[in-house]
Amino acid sequence: MKFVFDERRATEAAARVLRMAGGSMRYIDLLKVLYLADRRSLIETGETITGDEMWAMHQGPVLSLLYDQIKAGGAGKPILGGAIAKKDRYWVELKREPAEVGPLSRYEKDLLRQVFDELGGDHARIMDAVHRLPEWNDPGEGKSQRIDPVTILKASGKSKSEIQGLVSEADYYYEIGRRALG
C-alpha cells in the first residue's frame, strides 16, 4: 500500500501545526503530530494527508520525506518551499505562509487540530503517544524500518476484506499519481 507524497499538502499541514504551536516547535514533535494525523486519516478514510511514507526510527515513527527534508536543512535554511526553516538543531519555525497551499479538506484541517489539541504540543505527551502505537517497534539507534500501512489498518480492527479494498484503491490512485508526475 503506497501513496503519492504531495509536498504542497505536507507543507500546508506542517504550517497549520506550527501556527497552532505559536509559530515554532521541536521538529521531532512536528513530525510526530503529522504522523499521528496521517495515521488517523488512514484508519478513518483509507488515505493519508501527506502521502509520505511511514518509518519506525529509534525515537518513534516519522514521515520519511519530511524527516529527510528537515534533517538536510541547516539553521535558517528554508525548507518546504521556504515556508518553514530550521531555527536551530532541534527546532523549526514558520517563516511565512506557504506560497502554494495544498487543497486540504475541512476534515483534514479539523483532524490536524484534534491531534494537536489532544497532545497540547507537549513533547512528553507526544513521545508517549507514538511509543505506545502497536505498529512501532524500536529498530535500534541509527536504524529504521518501513511501517506498512496495512499493519496500522490491522491493528485498528479493520477486516481483511476492508483492508483489501483500501489497498486496491490506494494502489490504483498511486499508479495514477505516479504517472501524472512523470
C-alpha positions as CSV (number, residue, x, y, z in Angstrom):
1,M,0.0,0.0,0.0
2,K,1.6,3.2,-1.2
3,F,0.6,6.8,-1.5
4,V,2.0,9.7,-3.6
5,F,3.8,12.3,-1.5
6,D,2.3,15.7,-2.0
7,E,4.7,18.4,-0.8
8,R,2.1,21.2,-1.1
9,R,-0.3,19.3,1.2
10,A,2.5,18.3,3.5
11,T,3.7,22.0,3.7
12,E,0.2,23.2,4.4
13,A,-0.3,20.6,7.1
14,A,3.1,21.4,8.7
15,A,2.3,25.2,8.6
16,R,-1.0,24.6,10.2
17,V,0.5,22.7,13.1
18,L,3.3,25.3,13.5
19,R,0.6,28.0,13.7
20,M,-1.2,26.1,16.4
21,A,2.1,25.8,18.3
22,G,2.7,29.5,18.2
23,G,5.0,29.5,15.2
24,S,7.7,27.1,16.2
25,M,8.3,23.8,17.8
26,R,10.7,20.9,18.1
27,Y,10.9,19.3,14.6
28,I,10.6,15.9,16.2
29,D,7.2,16.9,17.7
30,L,6.1,18.4,14.4
31,L,6.9,15.1,12.6
32,K,5.1,13.1,15.3
33,V,1.9,15.2,15.2
34,L,1.9,14.9,11.4
35,Y,2.5,11.2,11.7
36,L,-0.4,10.8,14.1
37,A,-2.7,12.8,11.8
38,D,-1.7,10.8,8.8
39,R,-2.3,7.6,10.8
40,R,-5.7,8.6,11.9
41,S,-6.7,9.7,8.4
42,L,-5.5,6.3,7.1
43,I,-7.7,4.5,9.6
44,E,-10.8,6.7,9.1
45,T,-10.6,7.2,5.3
46,G,-8.0,4.8,3.8
47,E,-5.8,7.8,2.8
48,T,-3.2,9.9,4.4
49,I,-2.9,13.7,4.4
50,T,0.6,14.0,3.2
51,G,1.1,10.8,1.2
52,D,4.5,10.4,2.9
53,E,6.0,7.0,3.8
54,M,5.9,6.0,7.5
55,W,9.0,4.7,9.1
56,A,9.9,3.4,12.5
57,M,13.0,5.0,14.0
58,H,14.6,4.9,17.4
59,Q,12.7,7.9,18.7
60,G,9.4,6.7,17.3
61,P,7.6,6.7,13.9
62,V,8.1,9.6,11.4
63,L,7.1,10.6,8.0
64,S,10.2,9.8,5.9
65,L,10.4,12.5,3.2
66,L,9.5,15.3,5.6
67,Y,12.1,14.0,8.1
68,D,14.8,13.9,5.4
69,Q,14.0,17.5,4.3
70,I,14.1,18.8,7.8
71,K,17.3,17.0,8.7
72,A,19.0,18.2,5.5
73,G,18.3,21.8,6.3
74,G,20.7,23.9,8.3
75,A,19.8,26.6,10.8
76,G,17.9,29.3,9.0
77,K,17.8,27.3,5.8
78,P,14.3,27.3,4.3
79,I,12.6,24.0,3.6
80,L,9.2,23.1,2.2
81,G,9.1,25.8,-0.3
82,G,10.6,28.4,2.0
83,A,7.5,28.3,4.3
84,I,9.5,26.7,7.2
85,A,13.1,26.9,8.3
86,K,15.1,25.2,11.0
87,K,15.6,27.6,13.9
88,D,18.4,25.6,15.3
89,R,19.4,22.0,15.5
90,Y,16.1,20.8,17.1
91,W,13.5,23.5,16.3
92,V,11.7,24.6,13.2
93,E,9.6,27.7,12.7
94,L,7.0,29.0,10.3
95,K,8.8,31.7,8.2
96,R,5.8,32.6,6.0
97,E,2.6,31.3,4.8
98,P,3.1,28.6,2.1
99,A,3.2,30.2,-1.3
100,E,1.1,27.4,-2.8
101,V,-1.2,25.7,-0.4
102,G,-2.4,22.2,-1.0
103,P,-6.1,21.5,-1.1
104,L,-6.6,20.3,2.5
105,S,-10.2,19.4,3.2
106,R,-12.2,20.6,6.2
107,Y,-11.9,17.1,7.6
108,E,-8.1,17.2,7.3
109,K,-7.8,20.6,8.8
110,D,-10.1,19.5,11.7
111,L,-8.1,16.3,12.1
112,L,-4.8,18.2,12.5
113,R,-6.5,20.5,15.1
114,Q,-7.8,17.5,17.0
115,V,-4.5,15.7,17.1
116,F,-2.7,18.8,18.2
117,D,-5.3,19.6,20.8
118,E,-5.2,16.1,22.3
119,L,-1.4,16.3,22.8
120,G,-1.3,20.0,23.6
121,G,2.0,20.4,21.8
122,D,3.6,18.8,24.8
123,H,6.8,16.9,24.0
124,A,6.5,14.2,26.6
125,R,2.8,13.5,25.7
126,I,3.7,13.4,22.0
127,M,6.6,11.0,22.6
128,D,4.5,8.8,24.9
129,A,1.7,8.6,22.4
130,V,3.8,7.5,19.5
131,H,5.8,5.0,21.6
132,R,2.6,3.2,22.5
133,L,1.5,2.7,18.9
134,P,1.1,-1.0,18.0
135,E,2.9,-0.6,14.7
136,W,6.1,0.9,16.2
137,N,9.0,-1.3,17.2
138,D,12.3,0.3,18.1
139,P,14.7,-0.7,15.3
140,G,17.6,0.5,17.4
141,E,19.8,3.5,17.4
142,G,20.7,4.7,13.9
143,K,18.4,2.2,12.2
144,S,14.9,2.4,10.7
145,Q,12.3,0.2,9.1
146,R,9.3,1.0,6.9
147,I,5.9,0.8,8.6
148,D,3.4,-0.9,6.2
149,P,0.1,1.0,6.4
150,V,-1.6,-2.4,6.3
151,T,-0.1,-3.1,9.8
152,I,-1.9,0.1,11.1
153,L,-5.2,-0.9,9.5
154,K,-5.0,-4.4,11.0
155,A,-4.2,-3.0,14.4
156,S,-7.2,-0.7,14.1
157,G,-9.6,-3.6,13.8
158,K,-10.3,-3.4,10.0
159,S,-11.4,-6.7,8.5
160,K,-9.4,-8.5,5.9
161,S,-11.9,-7.5,3.2
162,E,-11.9,-3.9,4.2
163,I,-8.2,-3.8,4.1
164,Q,-8.1,-5.5,0.7
165,G,-10.5,-2.8,-0.6
166,L,-8.4,0.0,0.8
167,V,-5.2,-1.4,-0.6
168,S,-6.7,-1.9,-4.0
169,E,-8.0,1.7,-4.0
170,A,-4.7,3.2,-2.7
171,D,-2.7,1.2,-5.3
172,Y,-4.9,2.4,-8.1
173,Y,-4.5,6.0,-7.1
174,Y,-0.8,5.6,-6.5
175,E,-0.4,4.4,-10.1
176,I,-2.4,7.3,-11.4
177,G,-0.5,9.8,-9.3
178,R,2.9,8.3,-10.3
179,R,2.0,8.5,-14.0
180,A,0.9,12.1,-13.6
181,L,4.2,13.1,-12.0
182,G,6.0,11.6,-15.0
